[in-house]
Amino acid sequence: MVYFVATKLMREQGMGPTLLISPLLALMRNQIAAARNLGIRAETINSSNRDDWDQIEGLLHANQVDILLISPERLANDEFRANVLQHIASRVGFLVVDEAHCISDWGHDFRPDYRRIVRIMQALPNNLPVLATTATANDRVVQDVAVQLGNLHVVRGPLIRESLMLQNIWLPSPAARMAWLVENLPRMKGSGIIYTLTIRDAERVAQWLRLNRLAAEAYHADIGQNADGTSRREELEQKLLNNEVKALVSTVALGMGFDKPDLGFVVHFQRPGSVVHYYQQVGRAGRAVDQAYGILLSGEEDAEITDYFIRTAFPPQAHVSLILRALDAAPNGLSVRELESQVNLRRSQIQKALRLLSTEDPSPIIKQGSKWSATAVVYQVDQQAIDRLSKVRRAEQQDMLAYMRSGDCLMRFLARKLDDPFAQPCGKCANCAGRELLPKTADPELTNQAAIFLRRSYQPLQPRRQWPSGNAFPFYGFHGRIDDDLQAAEGRALCIWGDAGWGELVRAGKYHDGRFPDVLVQGCLEMLKTWAPVPQPRWVTCVPSLRHPNLVPDFAQRLAARLGVPFSPCVRKISDNPPQKNMENSFQQARNLDGAFEIDQHLLQKEPALLLDDMTDSGWTFAVAAALLRRSGCPCVHPLALALTWSRLE
């Protein structure tokens, strides 16, 4: 409201458009709808509306846009700077930086691209009014933002949310928390958000709730488009705004600034990494209702997940050095895809390092078109600064543990951690009320059902349809599209690696017992009944290993015996290549398998096969083994993995 009203007043006085820098697409869509309700012409230029850019640029040039919303990453786009920013720079009437804590590397949502804002300000009129807004900045972050933007007048307001009823509940197992949700969501009025730390948990929790007749959908950064090309994420946001779902089960993709005034509850499935994260997310609820729940569930996996995020927050010097050496050796530059063939790093790791390097001033890299090149700038990661920030993040984890155990007013605890000078007891949280707001235990029978659901959360394995670009397979000669007569069929994984139930048994069998238990054979039989692959497999083979030569063949033989079909070890390992788990991107994973296997024609059976492996992640091992089997005459290959592993947490 602050910057919308200011924009309206300024535009009525003849000033130019407002430039609003906002961090999330969901937040932008929410803001645009709010602005239009106030009679303000708001537009955005972002990755999701490419077809509208020309029209919006024309409206900007004609001074028919009141407020333009962009992400900080858009400031790095050459086309945007040349076609839009350069033309309106002298006419911008107001610059707004929303969620301004992202500017500070001390902030919980630091975004390197926010650094570009300071440089962009230098190209805008000196007397341009600037507003930086955030509801989640402690004193340290406020001071850092003020130093970076310069000459700021700081205004603070109270952070106590009078409508929120806060409660903390410790339920160690995911199954117990899933059971708790089924029991207690109907007790909470209206619709709300359930936050998870990872994409996989968002998907599984949403599926579990739907099985229990609760309208829930998963929301995260990897959601694609609908079949008709429309935005699935936008559709889900609208469903929540219209109360067409009981809950969106979301990662932080639906976080900063998303405004549904009548949101009735926010439940956290796991403990966030910091008090600031928690306050920001729980603050989505109760904005225009008298009472709303803020329930923090916590379990055994929380610390492991948040620790992973701390360890991977900044690219290490080793990643930076690999990338800079590759760019130094490429006089014509390298695209991200070309970098994948040069360095054994995940695409996300490459992009994270490039984003950080490109925002340094002076920058050791430059982008021309789709390719990155090295400059003459010598760069070294400031490891001391990273260590300091990691120490702060770990202290924030301890604050969250203290919050979970606190007997004080929970709202006052949050406000004090955000350096709110107006902190006072809320009178509504479980501690202030002296009683449970909602039950702190889960029904044992429902918990058991959730545990069975987790065990039976079979994971589909989609076949690879395209070989990596570049010369990944000089030995096998694979390239381009994977021909239909070489593709694997859709497969299945029994479980997710390390999960409660089957996942723990797979891990123990591989790294502790040296043999997978018979209960996993029974689990695969039950999965095959549900899956019912077509055409039905007539024999079983497996992916061999030189490091564990008997582990998978032993399991494959037992499974084949229970299925009443023959087992034939016709896939042979002929190269002692490095473990696939050490290969970080698609090109490296595929190249590592080139020449690793051959098919023993004497053992091959030319009928539909079940191809077994203990673990899969990228799917390249199944893709290569299936292509070799099919090229040798096997008409169909159904991959089956005991566990789906994850190269990264989302």
DARATA-V210112 format. One record per backbone hydrogen bond with DSSP energy under -0.5 kcal/mol. NH is the residue of the N-H (numbers start at 1). CO is the residue of the C=O. Records with the same first field share a line. If there is no record, write none. Layout:
NH = CO  CO
//
This chain:
5 = 1
6 = 2
7 = 3
8 = 4
9 = 5
10 = 6
11 = 7
12 = 8
13 = 9
14 = 11
15 = 10
18 = 66
19 = 94
20 = 18  68
21 = 19  96
22 = 20  70
28 = 24
29 = 25
30 = 26
31 = 27
32 = 28
33 = 29
34 = 30
35 = 31
36 = 32
37 = 33
38 = 34  35
39 = 36
40 = 35
42 = 40
43 = 67
45 = 69
46 = 44
49 = 46
52 = 49
53 = 50
56 = 52
57 = 53
58 = 54
59 = 55
60 = 56
61 = 57
62 = 58
63 = 60
64 = 59
66 = 41
67 = 41
68 = 18
69 = 43  67
70 = 20
74 = 71
75 = 71  72
76 = 73
77 = 74
78 = 76
81 = 77
82 = 78
83 = 79
84 = 80
85 = 80
86 = 81
87 = 84
88 = 84
89 = 85
91 = 88
92 = 88
93 = 17
94 = 17
95 = 129
96 = 19  94
97 = 131
98 = 21  96
99 = 133
100 = 133
102 = 99
103 = 100
104 = 101
107 = 104
110 = 107
111 = 102
114 = 111
115 = 112
116 = 113
117 = 114
118 = 115
119 = 115
120 = 116
121 = 117
122 = 118  119
123 = 119  120
124 = 120  121
125 = 89
128 = 125
129 = 93
131 = 95
133 = 97
142 = 138
143 = 139
144 = 140
145 = 141
146 = 142
147 = 143
148 = 144
149 = 145
150 = 146
154 = 152
162 = 160
164 = 161
165 = 292
166 = 164
167 = 294
169 = 296
171 = 169  298
177 = 173
178 = 174
179 = 175
180 = 176
181 = 177
182 = 178
183 = 179
184 = 180
185 = 181
187 = 184
188 = 184  185
192 = 246
193 = 265
194 = 248
195 = 193  267
196 = 250
202 = 198
203 = 199
204 = 200
205 = 201
206 = 202
207 = 203
208 = 204
209 = 205
210 = 206
211 = 207
212 = 208
213 = 210
214 = 209
216 = 214
217 = 247
219 = 249
223 = 220
226 = 230
229 = 226
232 = 224
235 = 231
236 = 232
237 = 233
238 = 234
239 = 235
240 = 236
241 = 237
242 = 238
243 = 240
244 = 239
245 = 239
246 = 215
247 = 215
248 = 192
249 = 217  247
250 = 194  248
251 = 219
254 = 251
255 = 253
258 = 255
260 = 258
263 = 260
264 = 191
265 = 191
266 = 293
267 = 193
268 = 295
269 = 195  267
270 = 195
278 = 274
279 = 275
280 = 276
281 = 277
282 = 278
283 = 279
284 = 281
285 = 282
286 = 263
287 = 261
288 = 261
292 = 163
293 = 264
294 = 165
295 = 266
296 = 167  294
297 = 268  295
298 = 169
300 = 172
302 = 299
305 = 301
306 = 302
307 = 303
308 = 304
309 = 305
310 = 306
311 = 307
312 = 308
313 = 310
319 = 316
320 = 316
321 = 317
322 = 318
323 = 319
324 = 320
325 = 321
326 = 322
327 = 323
328 = 324
329 = 325
330 = 327
331 = 329
333 = 330
334 = 372
339 = 335
340 = 336
341 = 337
342 = 338  339
343 = 339
345 = 343
350 = 346
351 = 347
352 = 348
353 = 349
354 = 350
355 = 351
356 = 352
357 = 353
358 = 354
359 = 355  356
360 = 357
366 = 373
368 = 371
371 = 368
372 = 334
373 = 366
375 = 364
383 = 381
386 = 382
387 = 383
388 = 384
389 = 385
390 = 386
391 = 387
392 = 388
393 = 389
394 = 390
395 = 391
396 = 392
397 = 393
398 = 394
399 = 395
400 = 396
401 = 397
402 = 398
403 = 399
404 = 400
405 = 401
406 = 402  403
413 = 409
414 = 410
415 = 411
416 = 412
417 = 413
418 = 414
419 = 416
420 = 415
421 = 419
423 = 420
430 = 166
433 = 429
434 = 430
435 = 430
447 = 443
448 = 444
449 = 445
450 = 446
451 = 447
452 = 448
453 = 449
454 = 450
455 = 451
456 = 452
457 = 454
458 = 456
459 = 493
460 = 458
461 = 491
462 = 460
467 = 480
472 = 470
473 = 478
477 = 473
482 = 465
483 = 481
486 = 483
487 = 483
489 = 637
491 = 461
492 = 639
493 = 459
494 = 641
495 = 642
497 = 644
498 = 503
499 = 496
502 = 500
504 = 499
505 = 501
506 = 502
507 = 503
508 = 504
509 = 505
510 = 506
511 = 507
512 = 508
513 = 508
514 = 508  509
515 = 509
520 = 517
521 = 517
522 = 518
523 = 519
524 = 520
525 = 521
526 = 522
527 = 523
528 = 524
529 = 525
530 = 526
531 = 527
532 = 528
538 = 608
539 = 608
540 = 566
541 = 610
543 = 612
544 = 542
551 = 548
552 = 548
554 = 550
555 = 551
556 = 552
557 = 553
558 = 554
559 = 555
560 = 556
561 = 557
562 = 558
563 = 559
564 = 560
565 = 560
566 = 538
568 = 540
570 = 568
572 = 570  598
574 = 572  596
575 = 596
577 = 575
582 = 579
583 = 580
584 = 582
589 = 585
590 = 586
591 = 587
592 = 588
593 = 590
594 = 590  591
596 = 593
598 = 572
600 = 570
601 = 599
603 = 600
604 = 600
607 = 605
609 = 636
610 = 539
611 = 609  638
612 = 541  610
613 = 640
616 = 643
623 = 619
624 = 620
625 = 621
626 = 622
627 = 623
628 = 624
629 = 625
630 = 626
631 = 627
632 = 628
633 = 630
634 = 629
638 = 609
639 = 489  637
640 = 611
641 = 492
642 = 613
643 = 614
644 = 495
645 = 616  643
//
